[in-house]
């Protein structure tokens, strides 16, 4: 399991670096970061956190809170569960925060994946041929499946900002946008992204189109991710209320550590 220093810090840096391509990422100190976004209004893109919760970390909470509220975002903080000391907990309680959820950071152990031979995994790249709109079509396919997988009919961002992120990531060293297709490549059914930093390869945005769930699309993409990780430790994160941790455990991942998701509800003023 990832320890509290080298391995865990590398996992945290991989995550923050990945989401910095979707958001505006600011380092308030060598340990404290803040992610904000005007295009994506949900908490995952608007939150504060720490690579390591240490004495004095609670001094950054007010700054994170103020910047998030200035953007009209409800303050959220992601904090490593086993690093929450009494000082930080007292600060959070005093400022009106509560635990809303948990996130498990998982790492590959032994993977024996059952795949779907009818599903092909390809990379969406800037080098794809433009003839017939191939590159643009694949960028839009990735964005469309992402939106269907993570938002469904409940709303969410429009296509434009997601496609803009896809275009940026095509140019980022270490990033690979994977698109799962069926029916000879004509049907886009799943998405995943890989992001490599040092000896870590993070798998992000693992999503299957809702009408294709249960057909081993995700396990096929993760099998591809495992072979494409270039020797790096393959990691991913999952929100526990999504009830997917058991699925990843069956695929051969194990929990490395957890984070508490704190939220400050409206009306919870500092006391």
N, C-alpha and C positions, 0 to 999 in steps of 0.2 A: 504494500500500500504506500501511497505517496506520503513521505514524511513531512514534518512541519517546516523544513527549510528548503533544500535544493529542489526536490521533485515537486513539491506542492507549489513553490514559488514559480517554477517553470509552467505549471498548469495554469496558474492564475494569470501570468503574463500572456500566455497564449490566448486565453479567453478575452482579456481586455484588448489585446492587439487586434483580435478578430473583430470585435464589436466596434472598434475605433473606425472601421471602414463603413459602418452603418450610421455612426453617430459623430458628435463632436466629443472627443475624449480629452480631458484635462487632468494633469497630474498636480494635485495640490501639495504633494510632498513626494519623496521617493517611495512612499508606501500607500498613499491615499489618492484615489482617482474618482473622477466624476464623469459619467456618460450622460449626454443630453441630446435631444433630437427635436427638431421642428417638424419633420416629416412623419415620424412614428411617435404616436402619443402614449403608447402603453408603457408600463413600468420597466420592461426588460431593456428598453432603450433610454430610460431616464432614471438613473440610480447612482448611488454612491457606494464605494466599497474600499477595501484595503487588501493589499497583498499579504499583510500581516497585521493583526490587531495587537498593538503594543501599548505600554503606558504612554499617555498623551494623545492617543488616536482619537479619543472622544472630543478633543478640541476642534476637530474638523467637521463634526456633525452639523453644527450651526451653519457653517459656510455651505456645505452641500445642500442643506435644507433651503437656505435662502435662495440659492441659484435655481433650484428646481421650482420653487414656488414662484419666482420671478418669470419663469417660462409658462406658468399655469399648470405645472405638473405636480401631482401628489408625491411628496417625498417618499422614496423607497431606498432601503439600504440592504445590501447583501453582505453578511458577515459570517465568517467561518465559525461554525458552532463551537468547536473545542477551544477557541481563543477568546471567548466572551468572558471577561473577568467581571468582578462585581462593580468596578468603576464604570465600565462601559454600559453594563446593564442598568445601573442607577441613572446614568445620563439619559439613556433611551427612555426609561420609564418616566423620568422627570419631564422629558420633552414630548411625551404623549404617544410614543411608538408602541406597537404591538406586533407579535409574530403573525404573519398572514400565511406563510407557507414555508417549505424547505426545498432546497435544491441538492440533489446528489451529484457529486462529481465522480464519474466512473472511469475506470481504466481497463484496457483489454487484458484478460488473463489467458485462458485457453479458449479458442474460438473454433467451434465446429458448427458451421452455418449451413442450414438447409436453404438452398437457393431456388429460384424459379428460372429454368432454362429458357423460358420464353421472354424473359426480361433482359434487355441489353442496357449496359451503363456506359454512357459516353461523357466526355468532358466538353463543356461549353467554353470555347476559347476565342480570343481575338483573332486567331490565325485561321478560323473557319472560313470557307469560301463564301463570298458575298453573293455569288450568282444565285438567282432565284430567291434572294432574301434569306438564305440559310442561317447566317449568323443572327440576324435580327429575330428570325422565327424562333431559334433556340433560346435566345435571351428572354423572349416573351413567354415561351413555354415554361422556362424555369420559374419566372415570376408568377405565372398563372397557377402552376401546381403548388408553389410555396403558399400563395394566398388561399387556395382551396384547402390545403392541408392544415394550416394554422388558424384560419379565420372562418372558413366555411361560409355560412350565410349570416354570420353575426357581425358583419361589417369588417372594418379594418382599413388599412391604407389602400390607396388606389394603385394601379399598375405602375404609374410613372415613376414614383420614388424607388420602387423595388427594381425596376429595369435599370434605373440610374445606378443603383448599388451594384447590380450584376456587371454593368459596363466598367465600373471602377475596379471591381475585383478581378476582372479578366486581365488587368494590367499589373496586378499585385504579385510580387514574387512570393512563392510558397503557397498561394491560394489556388484551389481547384474547385470549380463548380461542376458537380456531377448531376446528370439528368438520366433518369431511368425511363426507358421507352419500351413499348410492346408493339405487336402487330407490324414487325419489320421496321420499327423506328418511327412509325407514323403517329403513335399514341404516346404522349408524355404522361407518365403515371407516378413518378416519384422524384424527389430532389434530395441532395445532400451537398455539403460543402466541406472541403478539407482545408485546413490552415496549418502550415508547418512553421514552427519556430524552434531552432536548435534541435533537440532530440525529442520534441513533442509534436504530435500530429493530432490536432483537434478535429473531431467530426461535429459539424454544426448543421442546424436546419434540416434534420433528418425528418422528412415528411413524405407521406404517401397520399395520393389523391383519394378522396373519401370513398369513391365507388370501386377502388382497387385494394382496399385494405383487406388483410387476411390472405393475400396471395403471394406472400414472401417477397414483396418488393423491397421493404426496408432491409431484410436480412441479405438480399442480393446486393444492395448498395453497400452495406457494411462489409460484406465479403470483399467487394472491389476496394473499399477504403482500406481494409487490412492489407491487401497486397500492394496498394499504392502509397502506403504510409512511409515508404523509403527507410524502413528500419527505426522510425521514431515510435515512441510510446503512443498508442492510439487511445484518446480520451474522448469523453462526451459528457454533457450535463443533461439532467432531466429534472423537471419540477415534480415533486412527489405527488401533488394533487392530480397530476395528469395520469397517474397510475400506470406508468410505463417502466418503472424500475424493474419489475419482475420480468418483463419482456427482455430487457437488456441483460439481466442476470442469466436467462436461459440461453442467450446468444454467446455467453462466455465473458461478459464484463463483470467487474466487481466494484463495489463501492470503495472509493479512496477516502473521501471525507464528505461532510455535508456543510451547507450554508443555511443560515436562518434568513428568511426574507421578512424584514421589518417594514411596516408601513405606518405613516402618520396620517390618521384620518382627519378630515376637516373638523375643526372645532377642538381638536386636542392641542391646546396651547401649552407652552412651557409653564411649569409650575415652580 
